[in-house]
Amino acid sequence: MKLSRPFIKLPFRFDVDQLRREVEAFPDGAWAKHPNNIPGNSALRLITVGGTENDDVAGAMAPTPHLQTSPYIQQVLSHFGVVWSRSRLMRLGPGSSVPEHTDINYHWFHRVRLHVPIVTTPDVRFHCDGEVVHMAPGEAWIFDNWRVHKVDNGSDISRVHLVADTTGNGRFWDLAEAAATQSLPETPIPFRPGERAPLAVEQFNIYRVMPPSEVDELLSDLVAETGSVRQGDEGRAHLQQFARLTHGFRQDWRQLWSLFADTDRGIPHYQKRLQMLMQQVTALGDDLRVTSNMMPVPAVVRQRIGAFGVNPGVAPMGGGAPTGVVGQAAAAAEASPAPARPAAVMRTPDYDRPVIIVAAPRSGSTALFETLAVTPQLHTVGGEAHWLVEGFKALRPGAAGIDSNRMTADHFSAQIGLAMKARLAEKLRDGAERPFANQDSVRLLEKTPKNALRIPFFNALFPDARFVFLWREPEENVSSIIDAWRSGGWITYPQLPGWEGPWSLLLPQGWQGLKDKPLPEVAAYQWATTNQTIMDDLSALPADRRHVVRYADFVADPAAVMRGICDFAGLEFDAALEERTGGKLPESRHTLTPPAPDKWKKNAAEIEPLLAGLKPIRDRLAGF
């Protein structure tokens, strides 16, 4: 929730000794890992949907057995006189961190998070929008989690905070405003044994269909904070396009509401319009950014509107099941099943041994990817993920320290890793194109040509990744690269400073030396540098984390190649893979012209003079 300042300290002091006694009474097995699998982070659930062990934020809340056995924690929460949402004890291990991030989920638009430190030291530092505080034991704090924030535990003990979410009431926000603008005397809040502490917890926090007024507030707030990393007229046009399409969506939503409200008949219409919005916003790309925290705007729209706009399993506002006929609602409700529980909030899974295909451009990697992607054992994002890296302005060519697609582990940070894993989770699909279903663990399949120059970076992101290296004979591959350039369909950098005209395909280190060189030499350099870089980087990894595939072998016997990859990656050669490789492979989505023997010879006059210079790399590939 947005606040007037990064941190606000509330004027209360709680009994730390009693809080610690209640925390120490919990067995270690009561602590659950963080839903985003952040190392060193764990939680003990106090208020959850249904009072059970879950991390959801949508649904009727109830105290868990842990809270029911903690009388003073109940009194602490009751003291504020507000309605509570999801609440937990949050533990941060010695030397651990909560990486830099911002909270964009719909849940946070109206809610603030209260922190009451229980076990901590001055070496625990909370950062928010450039300010740093130490929250002392027994204090009460709220902070602006729309701003970029992180926590570092530099101590040798586990930090434990009581962390509770609330929309707050008028009295709460009057107090917060006073605390933000003046110095208030601190009031001690002692433990009162035997005293009953009434608690109010959320019962209604998600709509069957989000009302137009809520949609208006969410989107108008976002439009006001949206900027574009594109420059000049292009950037202004980008912003105007986003403003127009969100305005159109808001008007269409209000029209639908005037016809259907949140009745059954309207659900398919709302879902269709919401899907259209998400397609339109996604097409605008991650160059649209929230100016205050630099989050990609499409991700915010997904988390604010896309994930919560329509929830058919939630009961309608009027109660019962609507029929459109006066007097029949009660009867229809009796005949209808109980409403389903709202969908869980998207969480970040554990990425178990991701399979990453690396190859020079135009080497057949799309065909390999599409073949392997049919198995339900793997999840993908549906294609290439150029947005995963270049969605971060600091990681694009032209940023400080980056002049090509080459990246090493030095460019990686825990904050970037956390954000990347969350963005992947938003787009994950299995082999049947079904969205990610909040599993604890998934096997990811990834193939983006530029990432062939980023193996050390992705090794830091996924330390147990398995790399499948596909290589193709130089004459065939270089010819295909030439054809891609000439087609104009693979432009990656329309305006590359220092280069005349648009640049196509990946941008290898040393590209600046290619200025004024003929296209065949540029293509040969892309092939040579990419394969050389892949071999150098993979040589630094254990042999059991790399597997080499020759394109000619894949074309000749795809089933045998797939069996080899499955053995390497710990996958089953299942029925889907067997069916896919049982006959002639279909053409990949990026095929320029149908495959044909000796197709490269149409460019032979340009390529043959270059082959002698490529022979050392070709020989190394053959023995790699």
N, C-alpha and C positions, 0 to 999 in steps of 0.2 A: 504494500500500500504506500502511496506517496505521502510523505510528511513534509512539514515546513523546514525540517533540518535533518541531517543524517541520523542523529541519535537524540533521544529524549529520555532523561532519567526521571522516573516517577518518585515522589517523596515518601517512600515506605522503606522499612527495614524489617526483614523477616528473620525468624529464629533459625539460624544456620545449623546449630547443633541438632535440633529436632529434625530438620530436613535431612541432614546427613544420616541420622539414625534410621529414618524411614527408607532412604536410598540403600543403605548397607544391608537392610533386611531382605532385599530382593536377591534371589539366586542368580548366578551368572547366566543360566539358561533362559532367564526372562528377557534378556537383551537380544534384539533382532538387528541384523545388518541393515545398513542404510539402503533405502529403496533404489538409490542410484549407484550402489556398490562403491561408494567412496571409501578408500582404505582408511582404517582407523576410526571410522564413524559408525556408531550403533545407537539404538534407541530402545526405550522401554515405553510401551504404549499405555496411555492413561485414559484418553477419550478417543474413541474410534467409531466408525460406522458400525452400528449394531453392538458395540462393546466387545468385539472379537479382535483377533490378531490380524490387522490389515492397516494399510497406509492410505486408504482412500479418503477423499475430502467431500465426496458427493453422496448424500444419504443421511438418514436419521442417526444422530450421534448418541452414544451411551457410554457411561463409565465402564472401564474394564475392571476385572477383579483386582488388578494391581492398584488402581485408584481407590477402590472400595476398602482396601486394607491400609490406606495411608491417610489417617485422619487430619494431619496437619497440612498435607498437600491439598486436601479438600478445602480446608479453611483458607489457605492462601488464595486459591482460585475463587472461592466464595466471597472473599473480601472485596473484590473489584465490582461485584454486583452486575456483571455482564453475562451475556449468553456465550458459551464457549463452543468452539469448533474443535477440530483435531488438536490433541494436546499430548505431549510426550516428555519424558526425560531424555535428553540428548547427551551422549557421551562421546568425547573426542580424545583418542588415545595419545599417549606421550609422543611428542614430536610430530603429530599428525596435523593436517590442515583440512579446512573446508575450502576448496579452490574458489577462485574469483568467479562470480556468476551473478545473475539477476533473476528474480522470480517473476515469470510472465504468465503463469497459469491464471485462469479466470478466478479461482479461489482467492487470489491475492489482490484482486482489484478492489475489493471492499473490506479486506481483513488485514489486521496488523498482527505482528508476532511479539508476544511478551516474553522476555527473558528474566528469569530469577536465578542467578548463579548459586550453586550449592557447593560444589568442589572446584576450586580454581586457584590460580596463583597469578602474581603480576606478569608472569611470562606468557600468559594467554592474552592475545591481542585481537581485537575485533576491528576490522577495517571497513569503512563504508564511504565511498565517494571522496576519498582523500583524507578523511578524518580517522583517527585511531583512538580507541578507548580500551581500558581494562575495566570490565564489569566486576565489581568486588562482591564477595560472598554476601548474600542476603539482600542485595539491592534489587531494584526492579527497573527494567529498561524496555523501551520499544525502539525500533529503528525502521528506516525507509528501505524496504527490500526491493523496491523498484530500481534503486540505484545499485551500481556495481558494489559488491561486498564480498568479504572473505574472512576467515578466522584462522589464526595460527596458534597452535599450542606448542610453545617453545620449552615447556617444562618436562619433567620426568614423571608426571602423574597424569591420570585421566581426568580431564575436565568434565563436570556434569552440570547441566543447566536444566531447570524446569522451563519448557518452551511450550507456550499455549497460544492458540490463534483465536481472534475474536473480531467482529465488526465494531464492537464498542457501542456504548449508548451515549446520550448527550452528556451525562455527568462525567463519564470517562474522558470524552474528548475535551470538555471544558478543563478538566484537570491536566490533560496532556498539553493543552495550549498554554495554561498557566505555567507549567513546569518548563516549557520551551522558552518562555519569555522572561521569567523571573526566578529568583532563588527562593525555594520553599523549604520550610523546616521539615525535617525527616520524622515520620511517625513510626514508632516501633509497633509491630504486629505480633504479639506473643502467641504461643501455643496455648489453647484452652482445652485441656483434657476433658473428654466427655461431652463437649459442646457439639451439637449437630450443625453441620455446615450445608445449607441448601445450595444446590448447584443447578443452574439452567444450562442445558446443552441444545445445540441446534437440532431441530426436527425437520425443517424445510430449508434447503439450501441449493436446490437445483430445480429448474423448470422443466416441465414436459416440452414446452416450446418457449424459448426466451421471448418475453414480451418486447414489442417495438421500442418502448422507452428504455429498456435495458440495452438493446442493440444500439440505439442511438448514442447512449452515453459511452459505451465501450468503444465504438468506432470513431465518434467525434473526438474523444480524448486522444485516440491513437493518431488520427490524421493531423491533429494539432502538433504532435511531437515527431512527425515523420520527416526525414530528410533523405536525400539521395547522394550517394558517393559520386554519381556522375556529375560532370561539370557543365556550367553554362546553360545554354538552351536545352541541351539534352536532359540535364538534371531537372530543369523546371517542367519540361514536358512529362518526365517520369512521375513527378509529384502530382501533376494535374490529372494524369491518367488514373493514379491510385485514388485521388479524391473523387473523381467522377464515378468510378466503379463502386466505391463504398457508398456514395450517395444513392446511386441506383439500387444497390442492394437494400439499403434502409427503406427506401420508398416501396420497393416490391414486398418487403417483409411486412410493412404496415398494411399494404393492400391485402395480403394473404390473411393477416390477423383479423381484418375487418370482415372477411368471409368465414373464417374457420375458428378463430381463437385458438385453443389448444386441443380441439376435438380430433378424433381419429381420422376424419375425412381429409383434414389438412396435412397430416403427417407426410405423405408422399410428396406433396407440393413444397413443403418447407425443406425436406431433405434434398430435393432436386435443385432448389434455388441455392441452398447452402453449398452443395457440391459445385455448382457453377462459380460461386464466389471463390471457393478455394482454388479452383483451376485458374481463374483469372489472376488472383493474387500471386499464386505460385509462378505463373508465367512472367510476372513483372520482375521476379528474381530477388536475390538477397542484397542487391545494391540499394534497395530501400532500407533505411536504418532508423531506429529510434534515436533521436539526437542526444538524449540524456544518458543512454547506457549502451548504444551501438548494437543493440540486438536486431537481428534481421526481422523486418516487419512481417513477412509471410509466416514466420514461426509464431509471432505474437498473435496474429489473426487465428492461426490454427488452435492455439492454446486458449484464447479468449472466447472465440465464437465457434470455430470448427468442431471442437471436442465437446462443447456444452450447449450448442444452439438448439438441438433437437434430441430429446431423450424419451422415446416411446414407452419405455418401461416405467416411467414415473406417472403417478396418478394425476389426472387433470385438475386444474384449479378448483372447479366446482365440486370435486369429489365424485366417486363412482365412475362409470364408463359412459361417456357421452353418446347419445344416439341421434340427436337432432329432433327428437319428438318429445314434447312436454309430457311429463308424467311417466316416462319409461326409463329414466336414468337408474332408479333403484333396482328395477327388475333386471336391467342389463348388467348392473354391477354384480348381482347375485350369480349370473350365468358366466361371468368373466373370471379368468384366473387372476390371482393376486398379481399386482404390478411387479415386474422384475426389478431387481436391484440396479441402480444406475451403474453405468460403465465405470470401471476403475480409471483413475488418472494415469496417463501415460507415464511409464517409468523407464529408466535406463537399465537394460539387462546386463548380465555378465557376458561379454563377448568371448566365447570359448574358442580358442585356436582359429581365428579368422583365416580364411583362404583368400589370398591376394594374388591375382594374376598380374604379372609384370611382363612387358614386352615393348619392343619398338612400335611406333605407330604403323598401322596398315599391315600388321603381321598375322592377322587372323585371330586376334585375341577376342574380338566380339563373338565369333563363331564358337570359340572355346568356352567363353563365359555363358552364352545362351544354352549350350549343351549341358554344362554342369548345373546351371540354374534350375533345371526342371526337377531336380530331386527335392522333395519336401524336407530333407535334412538340413538344407541351407536357406538362409534368408538373404535377400538382396534389397537394394533401393530401386530396383526396376531398370537399371541401366548405369551409365557412367555418372560419377558423382563429382564433377568439376567444382560444384558449389561447396563441397566439404572443406576444401582447403582455401579456395579463393573467395569463399564467403567471408573470410577474415581479411580485412584490408591490409593488415600488417604482414600477411603471407603472400600477397600478390607481387608479381614482378613490378618493380618500381618503388616498393617499400624499402625502408632502410635495411641494407644487408641482403637484399634479394633482387637479382637482376635477371633471373631465369626461372625455370621450374625446378631447378635443383634445390633441395632442402635436406638438412641433416638433423641429427638429434639436438643440435644447438638451437634450432628454431622451435623446438617443442617445449611446452610448459604444462603443468598440471591443469591450469585453468583452461587452456585451449583444448586439452584432452577431454576434460569433462564436458565442455560445450559440444565438441565433435561427436562424442558418444551419444549425447542427448539428441542432437540433430539427426543422427543416423536412425535412432529409435523412432522418430516421428515418421520416417519414410520406409521402414522395413516392410518387406513383403515376402511371403514364402513362395515355393515353387508353383502353387496354384493361384498366385496373386492375391492371397488373403492378407489383410493387414496384420501387423505384429500384435499379438494377443497378450502382452504383458507377461511373457514367460520369464522365469528367473535367469535363464541362460539361452543363448542362441549361437548358431554357427553362421557367421557372416561370410558371404562371397562378394568380393569387390574387384572391379576392373575399371580403372581410369588411366588412360595412357600416360598422362603427365606424372602419375604417381610412380612410374618406373624410375624416375629421377629422384624419388623421395623415400627410398627404402629405409635409410636410417631414421627418418622421421616416423614412419609408420611402425618401425620396430620399437620405437619408444612409446608410441601410442598403444600398440598391441604386442607386448613382449613375447607372447606365445604364438604369434602369427605363423602360418605356413605359406611360403611364397612359391608359386608355380610360374616358372620362367619359360615363356614360349619364344622361340626364335625361328626366323625364316631366312632362306637363302638370300644373299644380298641382291642378286639381279632381280629376283621376283619382288622383294620388299621395296627396294629403291624405286622400281618402276611404279609400284602401287602408290608410293609417296608422291612421285611426280604427278601421277594422274589426279590425286586428291588435291594438290595445289592448283592444278590447272582447272579443275571443276569448279572451284570457288565454294565448295560445300563444307569445307573443314577449317574455315577461318576461326582462329581462337583469339587473335588480338587485332582488331580492325585498325587501330592506330597505335603502333608500337614506336615510341620515341627512339630515334636512331636508325629506323628502318623505313625504306620507301615503299609505301603500299601496305596492304594487310599481311599479317603473318598467319600461316596455317600450321595446324597440328602442334605438338609439344614444342617448348622453347628450351633447347639444351644450353648448358653453360658454354660460353665462348661463341655464342651466335653473332656477336658484334663483328667478329672477324669474317663473316660471310657477306658483308655488305658489298654489293656490285658483283658478287659471284653468280654464275649461271645456275638456274634452278637444279639441274642434276647434281651439282656439287653440294647445294644446300640439302637436298634429299639424302645424298650419301652421308653427309655429316650427321644428319639426324639419326640415320640408321646406326652409324658407327659409334657415335657418342653415347647413344642410349644403351646399346648392347654392352659397350665397354663399361659404362657406369653400373649397369645391373650386375655384371660379373664381378666387378670390384667389390660392390656392396654385399652381394650374397656370399662372397668368399670370406667375409668377416663374421658370418653367422655359422652356427653348428650345421653340419651336413644334413642332419635330420629335419632341418627347417626349410630346405630348398629342394625343388624337384624340377627337372629340366624336360621340356617337351619340344621336339622338332616339328614344325608345321607340316612338313611332308609326311611324317609318321601319323599325325593326327588325321590328315585327309585320307591316307591310305587305309587306316584301321582305327576309326574313332573309338570303337568299343574297347580295344586293347589299351589305348591311351587313357580312356576314362577309368578303366580298372586300375591302371598304374597310379593315377591321381588319387583314386579312392583309397588304395592301400597306403599311399603316402600320407593322406590327410586324415585317416581314421574314419572314413565314410564307408557305407555299404553300397555296393553296386546294385542298386535297387531296380524295381520294375520300370520306374520312369526313365532311368538312364538306359536300361536295356532296350526299351522301346525307342528312345530317341536315337540310339546308335545302331539300331537293327537294320537300317537301310541307308540310302543316300541322305546325307545331312542337308537340311534346308539351308537356303542362303541366309546369311545374317542380315540384320536390319541395316548395317552400314555398307553392304555390298554396292560397289559403284557399277561394275559390269560383271556379268556371270563369269565364274571361274572357267579357265580353259588352259590346256597345256601350252606352254611357251607363250602365254599372253604377254609376257614382259618384252618379247622381242620386237614389239612395235616401237619400243624406246631403246632398242639395242644400240643404235649408233651413238646415243648420248651416254649410255650406261657402261658399255664395254671398256672404254678408256679408263674408267674409274675402278674396275674390278681388281687390278693388281694392287692398288693402294688399300683395298678392303680385305685382301687375302689374309693378313696376320690376324685380324679379328675373326674372320670366318674360320680359320684354323683353330683359334682358341675356343670358339663356340663348339666346334665338332668334338673337342676333348673335354669340355666343361662338365 
